[in-house]
Amino acid sequence: MGLLAACLTTFAYLPQSIKAIKTRHTKDISFPMVIMLEFGLITWLTYGILINSVPIIAANTVSIVFMTIILILKIKYK
């Protein structure tokens, strides 16, 4: 169940990342939300490492990659 939840929440960021890459349009994405989410994901990743939970570590590592792409594009295409 945890692995399914991790996959669903992680890959929910994929469509937004792909759209931002293709369109180079990030105006409608809230910068504070991206920053808060990025720090939240880093916190979850740290927690997963501390408790040695593979689903938490894997899901948040992938999510961090997707959110970092969105963050970079948000900064680049202001």
C-alpha positions as a Markdown table, in Angstrom:
| # | Residue | x | y | z |
|---|---|---|---|---|
| 1 | Met | 0.0 | 0.0 | 0.0 |
| 2 | Gly | 2.8 | 2.4 | 0.9 |
| 3 | Leu | 4.6 | 1.7 | -2.4 |
| 4 | Leu | 1.4 | 2.3 | -4.4 |
| 5 | Ala | 0.8 | 5.6 | -2.5 |
| 6 | Ala | 4.5 | 6.6 | -3.1 |
| 7 | Cys | 4.2 | 5.9 | -6.9 |
| 8 | Leu | 1.0 | 7.8 | -7.3 |
| 9 | Thr | 2.1 | 10.9 | -5.4 |
| 10 | Thr | 5.6 | 10.9 | -7.0 |
| 11 | Phe | 4.5 | 10.5 | -10.6 |
| 12 | Ala | 1.8 | 13.2 | -10.1 |
| 13 | Tyr | 4.6 | 15.7 | -10.7 |
| 14 | Leu | 5.6 | 14.2 | -14.0 |
| 15 | Pro | 2.9 | 15.7 | -16.2 |
| 16 | Gln | 3.7 | 19.2 | -14.9 |
| 17 | Ser | 7.4 | 18.7 | -15.4 |
| 18 | Ile | 6.8 | 17.5 | -19.0 |
| 19 | Lys | 4.4 | 20.4 | -19.7 |
| 20 | Ala | 6.9 | 23.0 | -18.4 |
| 21 | Ile | 9.8 | 21.5 | -20.4 |
| 22 | Lys | 7.7 | 21.4 | -23.6 |
| 23 | Thr | 6.0 | 24.8 | -23.3 |
| 24 | Arg | 8.7 | 26.7 | -21.4 |
| 25 | His | 5.7 | 28.3 | -19.6 |
| 26 | Thr | 5.8 | 28.4 | -15.8 |
| 27 | Lys | 3.9 | 31.6 | -15.1 |
| 28 | Asp | 0.9 | 29.8 | -13.5 |
| 29 | Ile | 3.1 | 27.8 | -11.2 |
| 30 | Ser | 3.4 | 29.4 | -7.7 |
| 31 | Phe | 7.1 | 30.0 | -6.8 |
| 32 | Pro | 6.5 | 29.8 | -3.0 |
| 33 | Met | 4.6 | 26.5 | -3.5 |
| 34 | Val | 7.5 | 25.0 | -5.5 |
| 35 | Ile | 10.0 | 26.1 | -2.8 |
| 36 | Met | 7.9 | 24.8 | 0.1 |
| 37 | Leu | 7.3 | 21.5 | -1.7 |
| 38 | Glu | 11.0 | 21.1 | -2.5 |
| 39 | Phe | 12.0 | 21.6 | 1.1 |
| 40 | Gly | 9.1 | 19.3 | 2.2 |
| 41 | Leu | 10.4 | 16.6 | -0.1 |
| 42 | Ile | 13.9 | 17.0 | 1.2 |
| 43 | Thr | 12.6 | 16.7 | 4.7 |
| 44 | Trp | 10.7 | 13.5 | 3.8 |
| 45 | Leu | 13.8 | 12.1 | 2.1 |
| 46 | Thr | 15.9 | 12.8 | 5.2 |
| 47 | Tyr | 13.2 | 11.1 | 7.4 |
| 48 | Gly | 13.2 | 8.1 | 5.0 |
| 49 | Ile | 17.0 | 7.8 | 5.3 |
| 50 | Leu | 16.8 | 8.1 | 9.1 |
| 51 | Ile | 14.3 | 5.3 | 9.4 |
| 52 | Asn | 15.8 | 3.3 | 6.4 |
| 53 | Ser | 12.5 | 3.2 | 4.5 |
| 54 | Val | 13.0 | 2.3 | 0.8 |
| 55 | Pro | 9.6 | 3.5 | -0.4 |
| 56 | Ile | 10.0 | 6.9 | 1.3 |
| 57 | Ile | 13.6 | 7.3 | 0.0 |
| 58 | Ala | 12.8 | 6.2 | -3.5 |
| 59 | Ala | 9.5 | 8.2 | -3.9 |
| 60 | Asn | 11.0 | 11.4 | -2.5 |
| 61 | Thr | 14.2 | 11.1 | -4.5 |
| 62 | Val | 12.3 | 10.9 | -7.7 |
| 63 | Ser | 9.9 | 13.7 | -6.6 |
| 64 | Ile | 12.9 | 15.9 | -5.8 |
| 65 | Val | 14.2 | 15.4 | -9.3 |
| 66 | Phe | 10.8 | 16.4 | -10.9 |
| 67 | Met | 10.4 | 19.4 | -8.6 |
| 68 | Thr | 13.9 | 20.6 | -9.2 |
| 69 | Ile | 13.2 | 20.6 | -12.9 |
| 70 | Ile | 10.1 | 22.7 | -12.4 |
| 71 | Leu | 12.1 | 25.0 | -10.0 |
| 72 | Ile | 14.9 | 25.5 | -12.5 |
| 73 | Leu | 12.4 | 26.2 | -15.3 |
| 74 | Lys | 10.4 | 28.5 | -13.1 |
| 75 | Ile | 13.6 | 30.6 | -12.4 |
| 76 | Lys | 14.8 | 30.4 | -16.0 |
| 77 | Tyr | 11.5 | 31.4 | -17.7 |
| 78 | Lys | 10.3 | 34.0 | -15.2 |
